[in-house]
């Protein structure tokens, strides 16, 4: 007696397809993203030094301008007092 029963099924997942033409290279184990940080540290230091000098010279120039303005105002005050009777 022949019955038309379906074939037996196996519940295991199918085997992965293998590609024989290309071989996958094993990935190197590195320290992750810390490698990129290590490469950028010298650039960060150089940028910091550059910004320090730029700010230093800007503040120095501002101080110089303020001192020059102060001397100019003091000279005008002396000139005004010289031509008045209150100057001693």
C-alpha angles and dihedrals in degrees: 000000000000119000124192096232119166116252118267114272126219116213095206118112117257118266115262115259113251122215111211096184098066127040118209114233114228112250116245117240108236133166091267120231094350088083091066091048091052090053092052098048096087090048090050092051093048091048091050093051091048092051091047092056093044092052092044093055093043091054091044091052091048091051091049091051091050092050091049091050090048092052090048092052092047090051091051091049091051091048092051092047092047092059094048128077092241094073113106 
